[in-house]
Amino acid sequence: MPEIRVKRVYDPVEEGDGVRILVDRTWPRGLSKEKARIDLWLRELAPSPDLCRWYGHVPERWPEFLARYHAELAQKSAALAKLRELGRQGPITLLFASAERERNNALALKLFLEKEGR
């Protein structure tokens, strides 16, 4: 299977990024479409607003956030199928806007895909 990368949308575009997919519900602040170079915006794969509010980037809530978000993702078969198809064609990069690099929805989505065998 091709590689799945996770990057902050504000980071420079790199040759090996492959298909760049934004997985946030809202467009990143202060970033033009030209500079972002996003190939696809799958906002339906973002965590629900209620889950985001509950999590609030509190590190101690990360394990529970993963469990709840993965349960939400399990209900999004059409969007996941699209993502898996792109992954079969080559590398993909899941993009997020959060300043939190260690615990974010794009990383949680990657973990879900790896757990499910893509």
Backbone bond lengths (Angstrom), bond angles and torsions (degrees), N, CA, C in turn:
res aa  C-N    CA-C-N  psi(-1)  N-CA   C-N-CA  omega(-1)  CA-C   N-CA-C  phi
1 M - - - 1.451 - - 1.523 109.99 -
2 P 1.306 116.71 142.93 1.464 119.59 177.83 1.529 111.74 -65.37
3 E 1.273 113.79 164.36 1.458 122.09 -177.55 1.527 111.69 -73.40
4 I 1.342 114.94 143.61 1.467 121.39 171.21 1.521 106.40 -112.94
5 R 1.324 114.97 118.37 1.461 120.58 176.37 1.524 108.89 -101.57
6 V 1.320 115.15 158.99 1.468 122.20 174.30 1.521 106.15 -129.43
7 K 1.337 116.00 126.53 1.463 120.51 -178.79 1.515 110.39 -141.94
8 R 1.296 113.76 154.01 1.453 119.93 170.71 1.533 107.48 -73.93
9 V 1.308 117.86 134.87 1.458 122.66 -174.85 1.531 111.68 -61.37
10 Y 1.317 117.35 -23.04 1.466 121.87 -179.93 1.530 112.80 -82.29
11 D 1.334 117.67 -11.61 1.464 121.30 178.42 1.525 110.01 -71.41
12 P 1.334 116.98 154.49 1.473 119.53 -179.60 1.530 112.61 -60.59
13 V 1.325 115.22 146.20 1.457 121.55 174.29 1.529 108.01 -70.19
14 E 1.332 116.23 138.79 1.466 121.13 179.34 1.523 110.00 -123.33
15 E 1.305 115.45 155.36 1.462 122.67 -178.49 1.530 112.46 -53.68
16 G 1.333 117.49 -42.97 1.459 121.27 -175.18 1.519 115.55 -83.17
17 D 1.322 118.14 6.93 1.466 120.93 -178.33 1.525 112.72 -62.38
18 G 1.305 117.59 -30.05 1.464 119.44 -175.47 1.515 109.89 67.28
19 V 1.320 116.56 -140.46 1.461 121.47 179.04 1.524 108.10 -77.53
20 R 1.321 115.61 123.49 1.474 121.91 -177.91 1.520 109.04 -96.04
21 I 1.350 115.74 119.25 1.466 121.46 -172.56 1.523 109.73 -123.26
22 L 1.317 116.00 116.96 1.468 121.31 175.61 1.530 107.59 -79.68
23 V 1.336 116.14 128.60 1.466 120.60 -178.13 1.531 111.69 -120.09
24 D 1.328 116.32 28.51 1.466 122.41 174.36 1.521 109.18 -99.75
25 R 1.321 115.65 155.95 1.469 121.00 -179.88 1.524 111.81 -74.12
26 T 1.333 117.48 -32.84 1.460 121.21 -178.26 1.524 110.64 -117.57
27 W 1.335 115.36 155.96 1.462 120.36 179.35 1.534 109.33 -69.40
28 P 1.320 117.79 140.80 1.464 121.77 -179.43 1.531 112.61 -61.93
29 R 1.297 115.42 134.57 1.465 121.92 -178.93 1.516 112.13 -61.10
30 G 1.328 115.90 133.80 1.455 122.06 172.05 1.510 115.46 70.16
31 L 1.311 118.47 16.65 1.462 121.47 -177.16 1.519 109.77 -117.00
32 S 1.318 116.17 123.23 1.467 120.18 178.63 1.527 109.67 -77.53
33 K 1.312 115.81 156.46 1.465 120.40 178.14 1.524 110.78 -62.97
34 E 1.327 116.74 -35.66 1.463 120.55 -180.00 1.529 111.27 -65.19
35 K 1.323 116.55 -45.17 1.463 120.26 -177.96 1.531 111.59 -71.19
36 A 1.314 117.30 -35.38 1.473 121.35 -177.45 1.528 112.03 -67.23
37 R 1.325 115.94 -34.06 1.476 121.47 -177.24 1.531 111.57 47.94
38 I 1.312 113.95 55.96 1.470 121.35 179.08 1.523 108.04 -93.98
39 D 1.331 115.72 129.14 1.465 120.72 -179.68 1.523 111.71 -84.97
40 L 1.320 116.63 -30.80 1.453 120.98 -176.05 1.519 109.17 -153.28
41 W 1.330 115.87 140.69 1.466 121.17 177.48 1.518 107.41 -116.60
42 L 1.319 116.45 106.20 1.462 122.10 179.38 1.527 109.10 -102.85
43 R 1.321 116.24 69.56 1.468 120.82 -177.05 1.517 111.88 -63.86
44 E 1.340 116.94 -23.76 1.465 119.38 -179.95 1.528 112.37 -67.96
45 L 1.346 117.40 -14.41 1.464 120.16 176.73 1.525 112.98 -90.68
46 A 1.322 117.60 -0.53 1.465 120.88 176.62 1.531 109.32 -73.21
47 P 1.316 116.94 153.86 1.467 119.28 175.38 1.527 110.39 -61.92
48 S 1.305 116.21 152.84 1.465 120.54 178.28 1.528 110.09 -62.09
49 P 1.328 117.07 152.65 1.469 119.61 177.58 1.531 112.49 -56.59
50 D 1.326 117.32 -39.29 1.466 120.22 178.74 1.526 111.89 -61.78
51 L 1.329 116.18 -42.24 1.461 119.95 179.46 1.528 110.18 -66.52
52 C 1.309 117.74 -41.00 1.474 121.29 178.29 1.527 111.15 -61.30
53 R 1.320 116.04 -43.63 1.469 119.63 179.27 1.531 110.54 -63.72
54 W 1.328 116.55 -43.20 1.456 120.28 179.92 1.534 110.73 -62.39
55 Y 1.323 116.56 -46.23 1.471 121.04 -177.17 1.528 111.15 -64.97
56 G 1.313 117.54 -52.28 1.455 121.84 177.01 1.523 114.89 55.56
57 H 1.317 118.17 22.14 1.472 124.32 -178.84 1.525 112.83 58.10
58 V 1.329 115.72 31.71 1.467 121.52 174.56 1.536 106.67 -83.18
59 P 1.336 118.07 112.96 1.470 120.67 -173.46 1.531 114.10 -52.81
60 E 1.318 117.63 -36.43 1.470 120.35 -178.14 1.529 112.22 -66.57
61 R 1.319 116.97 -19.95 1.466 120.46 179.93 1.531 113.14 -89.03
62 W 1.325 117.58 -4.25 1.469 121.06 -175.82 1.533 113.34 -54.50
63 P 1.336 119.84 -49.50 1.478 118.03 -179.55 1.535 112.84 -58.32
64 E 1.325 116.91 -42.24 1.464 120.05 179.29 1.532 110.67 -70.47
65 F 1.341 116.85 -36.21 1.465 120.33 175.55 1.525 109.86 -58.55
66 L 1.333 117.07 -46.36 1.473 120.79 178.57 1.523 110.95 -56.19
67 A 1.310 116.82 -47.69 1.467 120.40 -178.18 1.531 110.86 -61.94
68 R 1.314 116.75 -45.85 1.465 120.45 -178.32 1.533 111.46 -68.44
69 Y 1.316 116.53 -42.82 1.471 120.54 -179.88 1.522 110.61 -66.03
70 H 1.308 117.37 -41.46 1.468 120.45 178.22 1.530 110.59 -63.25
71 A 1.326 117.76 -34.81 1.471 120.62 175.29 1.522 110.24 -65.39
72 E 1.338 117.30 -39.37 1.467 120.10 176.23 1.526 110.72 -64.51
73 L 1.327 116.66 -43.82 1.471 120.60 -178.29 1.530 111.53 -62.04
74 A 1.315 116.76 -34.67 1.468 120.47 -179.50 1.526 112.02 -60.55
75 Q 1.331 116.96 -19.09 1.467 121.90 179.90 1.537 112.43 -94.40
76 K 1.310 118.26 4.02 1.469 121.97 -174.03 1.524 110.94 -115.54
77 S 1.312 115.90 55.72 1.462 121.16 -171.95 1.530 114.08 -62.97
78 A 1.325 118.59 -37.89 1.468 120.18 -177.81 1.525 111.49 -65.52
79 A 1.320 116.95 -46.82 1.469 120.36 179.92 1.527 110.68 -67.40
80 L 1.328 116.93 -37.81 1.462 119.82 177.85 1.525 111.22 -66.25
81 A 1.322 117.23 -37.24 1.465 120.65 177.97 1.525 110.39 -62.13
82 K 1.317 116.71 -41.35 1.468 121.36 177.60 1.526 110.56 -61.73
83 L 1.317 116.18 -44.21 1.456 121.50 179.61 1.531 111.24 -65.10
84 R 1.312 116.75 -42.97 1.469 120.40 178.85 1.529 111.51 -63.73
85 E 1.328 116.69 -38.87 1.465 120.41 178.44 1.525 110.50 -62.39
86 L 1.321 116.96 -44.61 1.464 120.46 177.03 1.520 110.50 -61.29
87 G 1.320 117.32 -39.64 1.459 121.75 178.96 1.511 113.23 -64.70
88 R 1.310 117.36 -29.89 1.469 120.57 177.10 1.526 111.70 -72.88
89 Q 1.319 116.67 -22.69 1.467 121.19 -177.37 1.524 113.28 -86.07
90 G 1.331 117.23 -18.28 1.463 120.09 -178.82 1.516 110.70 161.07
91 P 1.333 116.38 -173.87 1.460 119.99 -178.34 1.525 112.20 -62.45
92 I 1.318 115.11 146.24 1.467 120.63 174.12 1.523 108.08 -130.06
93 T 1.318 115.20 151.57 1.457 121.53 176.31 1.515 108.09 -124.13
94 L 1.326 115.99 120.25 1.454 122.58 176.76 1.525 107.85 -86.76
95 L 1.314 116.32 122.74 1.461 122.05 -174.75 1.522 111.59 -106.12
96 F 1.340 115.33 140.70 1.459 122.26 177.97 1.522 108.16 -136.82
97 A 1.327 116.77 158.93 1.464 121.05 -178.41 1.528 113.24 -102.69
98 S 1.292 118.14 -19.63 1.465 122.03 -175.60 1.526 111.86 -54.72
99 A 1.324 116.03 147.09 1.467 120.80 174.75 1.527 111.06 -74.26
100 E 1.314 116.97 -14.26 1.463 123.36 -178.52 1.530 109.49 -81.27
101 R 1.320 116.49 104.87 1.472 120.98 -176.63 1.526 113.72 -84.63
102 E 1.318 117.23 -23.46 1.463 120.76 -174.98 1.524 113.93 -90.47
103 R 1.320 117.43 -25.96 1.466 121.94 -177.10 1.523 108.19 -140.26
104 N 1.339 116.25 95.45 1.463 120.75 -179.04 1.527 109.47 -145.33
105 N 1.326 115.88 168.70 1.459 119.93 -175.26 1.531 113.27 -66.05
106 A 1.327 118.61 -32.70 1.464 120.27 179.52 1.531 110.75 -65.90
107 L 1.321 116.52 -41.97 1.462 120.05 176.38 1.529 110.45 -65.27
108 A 1.331 116.53 -41.28 1.464 120.40 177.89 1.528 111.00 -61.87
109 L 1.326 117.11 -38.09 1.466 121.55 177.24 1.526 110.45 -66.36
110 K 1.315 117.25 -42.80 1.473 120.61 177.31 1.528 110.13 -59.54
111 L 1.340 116.85 -44.68 1.467 120.45 178.74 1.524 111.15 -60.29
112 F 1.341 116.43 -39.85 1.457 121.33 177.76 1.532 110.58 -61.93
113 L 1.321 116.74 -46.58 1.464 121.53 -178.58 1.528 110.95 -63.17
114 E 1.321 116.33 -41.44 1.463 120.26 178.48 1.520 110.99 -65.90
115 K 1.322 116.54 -41.26 1.459 121.11 179.54 1.527 111.48 -63.96
116 E 1.332 115.38 -39.46 1.459 121.10 -179.05 1.523 113.08 -83.13
117 G 1.327 116.67 0.09 1.459 120.47 -179.39 1.517 112.47 73.57
118 R 1.338 115.61 24.76 1.459 123.03 -179.89 1.483 108.26 58.93
